[in-house]
């Protein structure tokens, strides 16, 4: 995937779900993974010509894991003309050393979101952008169906009452395979995830399940995404 295709798909999602308004200041969550770096790249370029003027702040919440080096991410942000901030935390120690969580993902996500929201508010951001993509949408729905017994998924746009921040997901039309292609084509400085439970989650299981379905029904991802868009899941009906 080239930059033109990335910007086209990102803009379509933003327009379809009215994600950005004039004067928005958007905190971009940058984990250092391929998805968040692609989102950073897209929004930093889109702000130059998008008809509604907005600004962005790149924020990384460092869990406190050893050997996580974000220096190349900082370099990329300078090249893109984006202010970059690392929020230092002791989340890893809290989860793995003190609490010794057997299923740490939920608590970790909660703590990271809290730290991120505080910094976003400090910068005066009224919105935040997460890098959930096309495949994330489908996988989340399948996880809800299998583990919760309901047809549900996160929304493209969500107002968060507690923080007063609106969460947007501009990459929902972009497939993970295309993001991988963009990462390789543009040499994105991906930071390896050193979390000890990385790759051993329910999401990883569901990802494999969908891959198995795809071997028999090549269009299964497209059909599942269409089912979400045409369902009664809040927030998924396109704006007029």
HUNORLIN-V9657 format. One record per helix or strand. SS is the DSSP state (@ for helix, = for strand). FROM is the first residue (numbers start at 0). LEN is the number of residues. If there is no record, write none. Layout:
# HUNORLIN-V9657
ss;from;len
SS;FROM;LEN
SS;FROM;LEN
This chain:
# HUNORLIN-V9657
ss;from;len
@;2;14
=;23;6
@;33;13
=;53;9
@;70;10
=;82;6
@;90;8
@;104;18
=;126;3
@;133;15
=;156;4
=;164;4
@;175;10
@;201;15
@;219;10
